[in-house]
Amino acid sequence: MTERFSRQSFLGKESDQILANSRACIIGVVDGGSHILQHLAHSGIGNFLVYDADRVEDSNLNRLVGASAKDAHGRTLKTAVAHRLIKRVNPGARIVRVSKQWQEDALPIRDCDIVFGCVDTYSAREQIEITCRRFLIPYIDIGMDVTECSTGYVISGQVILSMPGELCMRCLGFMNDKLLAEEAARYGAAGGRPQVIWPNGILASIAVGTFVQFVTPWHSDHHPVIYLEYDGNTQTVLPSNRLKYVTGKRCQHFSSATDLGDPFWPPSSKQE
């Protein structure tokens, strides 16, 4: 255990090496994605795969950790901000930046130990989960939303672990065909989604903690099905009530030989 990580020695004797060797993929580096990058860098993750096709705008500065007004003025790539943020904390980190839609260059995901999805839509989440099941990689999804009610507005959010071989987001009731169809019908007309920095920070912290819990030996009480719901009006995070309806059930959506496993494994190349 190095001096740098001595305060997190409770994670286990070899935890610093485990984290240094881990490969984390983050899809979407605004909102919760930038928090996740920062948390992972401070925790000692040594390898990053970062996807985002966009550039920094003024409207990002209320929630993009590491970005500056200069970045917005110069239209800096969001992946460049992510690279700078990681390197400031961990200069030795190895970072692969993909400044386009992840679907255009998805093969590097095959080498990762975890995928964090920080995307806005159900369809994007479904595509990421399918890819992660194909590559047998755990997927942690986070997201927040703001809805209007009679007393003002309600902030809500979720953290979901989708583990290969376990219940998927459809099994958990978070996603279904009706939601996907309604979203497709609104495509192009939804406008900007409300976003603020503090819910994203809370959800990102839980997501990173979930990953660290699984890869380091700091305790043995792990659960392969995680669905946490955030209430931003009461500042509480609790297990979803939906979990009680799926206890003991098996995933029916990714159950055949064609749903799981990468037919092209092992990969031809590794991250540099």
C-alpha positions as CSV (number, residue, x, y, z in Angstrom):
1,M,0.0,0.0,0.0
2,T,1.5,3.3,-1.1
3,E,1.4,6.4,1.1
4,R,-0.9,8.1,-1.4
5,F,-3.6,5.5,-0.7
6,S,-2.9,4.8,2.9
7,R,-6.1,6.4,4.0
8,Q,-8.1,3.8,2.0
9,S,-6.0,0.8,3.2
10,F,-9.2,-0.7,4.7
11,L,-10.1,-1.6,1.1
12,G,-7.6,-4.4,1.3
13,K,-3.8,-5.1,1.2
14,E,-3.7,-5.3,-2.6
15,S,-6.4,-2.8,-3.4
16,D,-4.2,-0.1,-4.8
17,Q,-2.8,-2.5,-7.3
18,I,-6.2,-3.9,-8.1
19,L,-7.5,-0.4,-8.8
20,A,-4.4,0.6,-10.8
21,N,-4.9,-2.4,-13.1
22,S,-8.6,-1.8,-13.5
23,R,-10.1,-0.5,-16.8
24,A,-13.1,1.7,-16.6
25,C,-15.3,2.9,-19.5
26,I,-17.3,6.0,-19.1
27,I,-19.9,6.8,-21.7
28,G,-20.9,10.5,-21.5
29,V,-18.6,12.8,-19.5
30,V,-21.0,15.6,-18.7
31,D,-23.4,15.5,-15.7
32,G,-22.6,12.4,-13.7
33,G,-19.9,11.2,-16.0
34,S,-17.5,14.0,-15.0
35,H,-18.1,13.2,-11.3
36,I,-17.4,9.5,-12.0
37,L,-14.1,10.4,-13.8
38,Q,-13.0,12.5,-10.9
39,H,-13.9,9.9,-8.2
40,L,-12.2,7.1,-10.2
41,A,-9.0,9.1,-10.6
42,H,-8.9,9.9,-6.9
43,S,-9.5,6.3,-6.1
44,G,-6.5,5.1,-8.1
45,I,-8.1,3.6,-11.3
46,G,-5.2,3.4,-13.8
47,N,-7.0,2.9,-17.1
48,F,-9.8,4.9,-18.7
49,L,-11.8,4.6,-21.9
50,V,-13.8,7.9,-22.3
51,Y,-16.6,8.4,-24.9
52,D,-18.2,11.7,-25.8
53,A,-18.7,13.3,-29.2
54,D,-19.5,16.8,-28.0
55,R,-17.7,20.0,-27.2
56,V,-18.1,22.2,-24.1
57,E,-20.8,24.9,-24.2
58,D,-21.9,27.6,-21.7
59,S,-24.9,25.5,-20.7
60,N,-22.5,22.7,-19.6
61,L,-20.7,24.8,-17.0
62,N,-23.3,24.3,-14.3
63,R,-22.6,20.5,-14.1
64,L,-19.4,19.6,-16.0
65,V,-16.7,19.0,-13.4
66,G,-13.3,20.3,-14.6
67,A,-14.6,22.6,-17.4
68,S,-14.0,26.3,-17.4
69,A,-15.4,29.3,-19.1
70,K,-12.4,29.3,-21.4
71,D,-13.3,25.7,-22.5
72,A,-16.8,26.9,-23.4
73,H,-15.5,29.9,-25.3
74,G,-13.0,27.7,-27.2
75,R,-15.4,24.8,-27.7
76,T,-13.0,22.3,-26.1
77,L,-13.8,18.7,-26.7
78,K,-15.4,17.2,-23.6
79,T,-13.1,14.2,-23.8
80,A,-10.1,16.7,-23.6
81,V,-11.6,18.1,-20.4
82,A,-12.0,14.5,-19.1
83,H,-8.3,13.8,-20.0
84,R,-7.1,16.9,-18.2
85,L,-9.2,16.2,-15.1
86,I,-7.9,12.6,-14.8
87,K,-4.2,13.6,-15.4
88,R,-4.3,16.4,-12.8
89,V,-5.1,13.7,-10.2
90,N,-3.3,10.7,-11.6
91,P,-0.6,11.7,-14.0
92,G,0.3,8.1,-14.7
93,A,-3.2,7.1,-15.8
94,R,-3.6,5.6,-19.3
95,I,-6.5,7.2,-21.1
96,V,-8.1,6.3,-24.4
97,R,-10.3,9.2,-25.7
98,V,-13.0,8.6,-28.3
99,S,-14.5,11.9,-29.4
100,K,-17.4,10.4,-31.3
101,Q,-20.5,8.4,-30.6
102,W,-19.5,5.2,-28.8
103,Q,-21.4,3.0,-31.3
104,E,-19.0,4.2,-34.0
105,D,-16.0,2.6,-32.2
106,A,-17.3,0.1,-29.6
107,L,-14.6,-2.6,-29.7
108,P,-12.3,-1.0,-27.1
109,I,-15.1,-1.6,-24.6
110,R,-14.3,-5.3,-24.8
111,D,-11.1,-4.8,-22.7
112,C,-12.9,-3.0,-19.8
113,D,-13.8,-4.3,-16.4
114,I,-16.7,-1.9,-15.9
115,V,-18.9,0.4,-18.0
116,F,-20.5,3.5,-16.5
117,G,-23.4,4.9,-18.5
118,C,-24.3,8.5,-18.1
119,V,-26.7,9.0,-20.9
120,D,-30.1,10.7,-21.2
121,T,-32.4,8.3,-23.0
122,Y,-33.8,4.8,-22.5
123,S,-32.8,3.8,-26.0
124,A,-29.1,4.7,-25.3
125,R,-29.2,2.8,-22.1
126,E,-30.7,-0.3,-23.8
127,Q,-27.9,-0.2,-26.5
128,I,-25.2,0.0,-23.8
129,E,-26.7,-2.8,-21.8
130,I,-26.9,-5.0,-24.8
131,T,-23.3,-4.4,-25.6
132,C,-22.2,-5.0,-22.1
133,R,-24.1,-8.3,-22.0
134,R,-22.5,-9.3,-25.2
135,F,-19.0,-8.6,-23.8
136,L,-19.8,-10.0,-20.3
137,I,-19.1,-6.7,-18.6
138,P,-20.9,-5.2,-15.6
139,Y,-22.8,-2.0,-16.5
140,I,-23.7,0.7,-13.9
141,D,-26.3,3.1,-15.1
142,I,-27.0,6.5,-13.4
143,G,-29.4,9.2,-14.3
144,M,-31.6,12.0,-13.0
145,D,-34.8,13.7,-14.0
146,V,-36.9,16.7,-13.0
147,T,-40.7,16.6,-13.2
148,E,-43.3,19.2,-12.4
149,C,-45.9,18.6,-9.7
150,S,-48.5,20.5,-7.8
151,T,-46.0,21.9,-5.2
152,G,-43.2,22.7,-7.6
153,Y,-40.7,20.2,-9.0
154,V,-39.5,16.8,-8.1
155,I,-35.9,15.6,-8.6
156,S,-35.4,11.9,-9.0
157,G,-32.7,9.6,-10.1
158,Q,-31.4,6.0,-10.1
159,V,-28.3,3.8,-9.8
160,I,-28.7,0.4,-11.4
161,L,-26.2,-2.4,-11.6
162,S,-26.8,-4.7,-14.6
163,M,-24.6,-7.7,-14.1
164,P,-24.2,-10.4,-16.8
165,G,-26.2,-13.4,-15.8
166,E,-28.3,-11.4,-13.4
167,L,-31.5,-9.3,-13.8
168,C,-31.4,-6.6,-16.5
169,M,-33.0,-3.2,-16.5
170,R,-36.1,-4.7,-18.2
171,C,-36.4,-7.3,-15.5
172,L,-36.2,-4.5,-12.8
173,G,-39.0,-2.6,-14.5
174,F,-36.9,0.4,-15.2
175,M,-37.2,-0.1,-19.0
176,N,-39.9,-1.5,-21.2
177,D,-41.2,-1.3,-24.8
178,K,-43.8,1.3,-24.0
179,L,-41.2,3.7,-22.6
180,L,-39.0,3.2,-25.6
181,A,-41.8,3.7,-28.0
182,E,-43.0,6.9,-26.2
183,E,-39.4,8.2,-26.3
184,A,-39.1,7.4,-30.0
185,A,-42.3,9.3,-30.7
186,R,-41.0,12.4,-28.9
187,Y,-37.6,12.2,-30.6
188,G,-36.3,15.6,-31.6
189,A,-39.0,17.5,-29.7
190,A,-38.0,17.0,-26.1
191,G,-35.6,19.9,-25.8
192,G,-33.0,20.2,-23.1
193,R,-33.4,18.0,-20.1
194,P,-33.1,19.7,-16.7
195,Q,-29.8,19.0,-15.0
196,V,-28.0,20.3,-11.9
197,I,-24.7,19.3,-10.4
198,W,-25.6,18.0,-6.9
199,P,-27.9,15.0,-7.8
200,N,-25.3,13.9,-10.4
201,G,-22.6,14.0,-7.7
202,I,-24.6,11.9,-5.3
203,L,-25.5,9.3,-8.0
204,A,-21.9,9.2,-9.3
205,S,-20.5,8.6,-5.8
206,I,-22.8,5.6,-5.3
207,A,-21.9,4.2,-8.7
208,V,-18.1,4.4,-8.0
209,G,-18.6,2.9,-4.6
210,T,-20.6,0.0,-6.1
211,F,-17.7,-0.7,-8.4
212,V,-15.0,-0.4,-5.8
213,Q,-17.0,-2.7,-3.5
214,F,-17.0,-5.4,-6.1
215,V,-13.3,-5.3,-7.0
216,T,-11.6,-4.8,-3.6
217,P,-11.9,-7.2,-0.7
218,W,-13.0,-4.7,2.0
219,H,-16.1,-6.7,2.8
220,S,-17.9,-9.8,1.5
221,D,-21.6,-8.7,1.6
222,H,-22.1,-8.2,-2.1
223,H,-25.4,-8.3,-4.0
224,P,-25.4,-8.8,-7.8
225,V,-28.7,-6.9,-8.1
226,I,-28.7,-3.2,-7.3
227,Y,-31.5,-0.7,-8.0
228,L,-31.3,2.4,-5.9
229,E,-33.7,5.4,-6.3
230,Y,-32.8,8.9,-5.4
231,D,-35.3,11.4,-4.0
232,G,-33.8,14.9,-4.5
233,N,-36.5,16.6,-2.5
234,T,-35.8,14.7,0.7
235,Q,-32.2,14.0,-0.2
236,T,-32.6,10.2,0.4
237,V,-31.4,7.1,-1.5
238,L,-33.3,3.9,-1.0
239,P,-33.6,0.5,-2.6
240,S,-36.3,0.5,-5.2
241,N,-39.7,-1.0,-4.1
242,R,-39.6,-3.0,-7.4
243,L,-36.9,-5.3,-6.0
244,K,-39.4,-7.1,-3.8
245,Y,-41.3,-8.2,-6.9
246,V,-38.2,-9.8,-8.6
247,T,-36.7,-11.7,-5.7
248,G,-35.6,-15.1,-6.8
249,K,-36.3,-14.4,-10.5
250,R,-33.9,-15.0,-13.4
251,C,-33.3,-12.8,-16.4
252,Q,-35.4,-13.8,-19.4
253,H,-34.1,-11.2,-21.7
254,F,-30.4,-12.2,-22.0
255,S,-30.7,-16.0,-21.5
256,S,-29.7,-17.7,-24.8
257,A,-26.3,-18.4,-26.2
258,T,-26.7,-15.6,-28.7
259,D,-27.4,-13.0,-25.9
260,L,-24.2,-13.5,-23.9
261,G,-20.6,-13.7,-24.7
262,D,-18.3,-12.2,-27.3
263,P,-17.8,-14.5,-30.3
264,F,-14.6,-12.6,-31.2
265,W,-12.9,-13.0,-27.8
266,P,-10.0,-12.7,-27.2
267,P,-9.6,-9.2,-28.6
268,S,-6.8,-8.6,-31.0
269,S,-5.4,-5.6,-29.2
270,K,-5.2,-4.1,-25.7
271,Q,-5.3,-0.5,-24.6
272,E,-2.0,1.3,-24.9
